[in-house]
Amino acid sequence: MTASRTSALLLLSALTAVSLVGCAIGDALQNEKASEFPTAADVVERWEKSAPWLPDDATGILTREATGADPAVLLATSSAPLDTEQCVEVERFSAPAYSVEGAPDPFVDTVFACGDWAVIPADGGWYGWTPNHPDEKAASEQIG
């Protein structure tokens, strides 16, 4: 094999490796990460954060979050309503710091305040972000 062919193969191998890990490297450089969970039970078991508002029937759950603490977003497929003992509809004051593919436009008039999360309907489920605005959080703490 000639030196030029060897160099070309090495370059092609390097480019392939970079393209395979490009998203992970990009996430690390931006101090954010994306995850996917098949069910709500997997979120509870494996996710470092918590989303107590997430319905038990949720599937196909996508998250994007800061690698440290907040912020985070979560998109899930679910046919269940939100728990009215945790969530109350209020005027929207917050907006997500990240987005995930398939998420609805978050710039709506109202959100469901669910503790630290603001949640809106998504096509076939729910889209939420944390942290929400202190006034949204305070409204959800008044439930009950």
Secondary structure as GFF3:
##gff-version 3
##sequence-region A 1 144
A	DSSP	alpha_helix	3	29	.	.	.	ID=ss1
A	DSSP	beta_strand	32	39	.	.	.	ID=ss2
A	DSSP	alpha_helix	40	46	.	.	.	ID=ss3
A	DSSP	beta_strand	59	66	.	.	.	ID=ss4
A	DSSP	beta_strand	72	77	.	.	.	ID=ss5
A	DSSP	beta_strand	88	91	.	.	.	ID=ss6
A	DSSP	beta_strand	110	114	.	.	.	ID=ss7
A	DSSP	beta_strand	117	122	.	.	.	ID=ss8
A	DSSP	beta_strand	125	130	.	.	.	ID=ss9
A	DSSP	alpha_helix	134	141	.	.	.	ID=ss10
###
